[in-house]
Amino acid sequence: MIIRKKLDEKHTLITTPHYPYMRKHKQNRRHKVVLGLGGNIGDVQRRFEHLYWYLKHSRSIEIVETTPILKNPAFGFMRQREYLNTLMRIETDMTPRALLTYVLHVEKKFKRKRFFKDGPRTLDIDIIFYDKIKMQTKDLTIPHKEWKNRNSVVIPLSYMKGKI
């Protein structure tokens, strides 16, 4: 069952069978991570459901929690469709760099299409937080440098029940 709740004139929360989700059993993976998921090309909501099942069967990560999906305006390049965004809290034994390689592989497997910076895309997976570490390299900044300025992260984060 899909439920939509309008937060204001620009933001709508969407709940689906797996967004939000909370894990019932506990595993012992070392690192706690929050991933940001987004997209605005094609059936993004369906893609998120497929992504949930793909990651649920992964040996590399364990899904701990997901948030409701947020429908929100685009940022940066404004002449595009609204985005769907959600957060996924996971646990993993991978290092930040290995996790980045893994999520880039997952995006490729899901046939990610991105045309230019801040432009329309089929799927975007960002590492928002990784434990409480801070790092900045050419390819990876943790925490994600714009997370505080994006409703696409801040609003779903307010629905997250677990600790980061």
C-alpha positions in Angstrom: 0.0 0.0 0.0 1.3 3.4 -0.9 0.4 6.4 1.2 1.1 10.1 0.3 1.2 12.8 2.9 1.6 16.4 1.8 4.0 18.3 4.1 3.7 21.6 2.4 3.3 23.0 -1.1 6.7 21.6 -2.2 7.2 18.4 -0.2 5.2 15.2 -0.1 6.1 12.1 1.9 5.4 8.7 0.3 5.4 5.4 2.2 5.7 2.1 0.4 6.1 -1.5 1.6 9.9 -0.9 2.3 10.1 2.8 2.8 10.1 3.2 5.8 11.6 -0.1 7.1 13.3 -1.0 10.4 15.4 -4.2 10.8 14.1 -6.6 13.4 17.3 -8.6 14.2 20.8 -7.5 14.9 24.0 -8.3 13.1 27.5 -7.2 14.1 29.0 -5.3 11.3 31.5 -2.7 12.2 30.5 0.5 10.3 27.3 2.5 10.4 26.5 4.4 7.2 23.7 6.5 5.9 23.1 6.4 2.2 21.1 9.0 0.3 19.1 7.7 -2.7 17.5 9.9 -5.3 16.2 10.1 -8.8 13.8 11.8 -11.1 13.8 9.9 -14.4 11.4 7.0 -15.0 9.6 5.1 -12.3 11.9 6.0 -9.4 9.6 4.7 -6.7 9.7 1.2 -8.3 13.4 1.5 -8.8 13.8 2.2 -5.0 11.8 -1.0 -4.3 14.0 -3.0 -6.6 17.1 -1.5 -5.1 15.8 -2.4 -1.6 15.6 -6.1 -2.6 18.9 -6.0 -4.4 20.7 -4.6 -1.3 18.7 -6.8 1.0 20.4 -9.8 -0.6 23.9 -8.3 -0.7 26.6 -9.9 1.3 28.5 -6.6 1.6 25.9 -4.6 3.5 22.9 -5.0 5.8 19.9 -2.7 5.6 19.1 -1.4 9.1 16.5 1.2 8.3 14.9 3.3 5.5 12.9 6.5 5.7 9.7 7.4 3.9 10.4 8.7 0.3 10.3 12.5 -0.1 9.0 14.1 -3.3 10.7 17.5 -3.5 11.8 20.2 -6.0 15.0 19.9 -7.9 18.0 22.0 -6.9 20.8 23.4 -9.0 19.4 23.0 -12.5 15.7 23.9 -12.0 14.2 23.0 -15.3 13.5 19.3 -14.5 11.0 17.1 -12.8 10.7 16.8 -9.0 12.9 14.3 -7.3 12.2 11.4 -5.1 14.7 11.0 -2.3 15.1 8.7 0.7 17.7 7.6 3.2 18.9 4.1 4.0 20.9 3.3 7.1 23.1 0.3 6.6 25.9 -1.6 8.4 29.0 -2.8 6.5 32.5 -4.1 7.0 33.7 -2.2 3.9 36.0 0.8 4.1 34.6 4.2 2.8 36.5 3.8 -0.5 35.3 0.2 -0.9 31.8 1.3 -0.2 32.1 4.1 -2.8 33.2 1.5 -5.3 30.3 -0.8 -4.4 27.6 1.9 -4.7 29.0 3.1 -8.0 28.8 -0.6 -9.2 25.2 -0.7 -7.9 24.3 2.5 -9.8 25.8 1.0 -12.9 23.9 -2.3 -12.4 20.7 -0.2 -12.2 21.7 1.5 -15.4 22.2 4.9 -13.9 21.8 7.8 -16.3 23.1 11.2 -15.4 23.5 13.9 -18.0 25.3 16.7 -16.2 25.9 18.0 -12.6 22.7 18.6 -10.7 20.8 17.4 -13.8 18.1 14.7 -14.2 19.1 11.2 -13.2 17.6 7.7 -12.9 19.4 6.8 -9.7 21.9 8.6 -7.4 23.4 6.9 -4.3 25.4 9.2 -2.0 27.3 8.3 1.1 25.9 10.9 3.5 27.5 9.7 6.8 30.0 6.9 7.6 30.3 6.3 11.3 31.4 9.7 12.7 34.4 10.1 10.5 35.3 13.2 8.4 37.3 12.8 5.3 37.8 14.7 2.1 39.5 13.3 -1.0 39.1 14.0 -4.7 36.4 11.4 -5.0 34.8 11.3 -1.6 33.7 13.7 1.1 32.2 12.4 4.3 29.9 13.7 5.7 28.4 14.7 2.3 29.4 18.3 1.9 25.8 19.6 1.2 23.7 17.4 3.5 22.7 20.3 5.8 21.5 22.4 2.9 19.3 19.8 1.3 15.7 19.2 2.3 16.2 15.9 0.4 18.4 14.8 3.3 17.3 16.9 6.3 13.5 16.0 6.0 14.0 12.2 5.7 16.7 12.3 8.4 14.0 13.7 10.8 12.1 10.4 10.3 15.0 8.2 11.0 14.5 6.4 14.3 18.0 4.8 14.8 21.2 6.5 15.7 23.8 7.3 13.1 
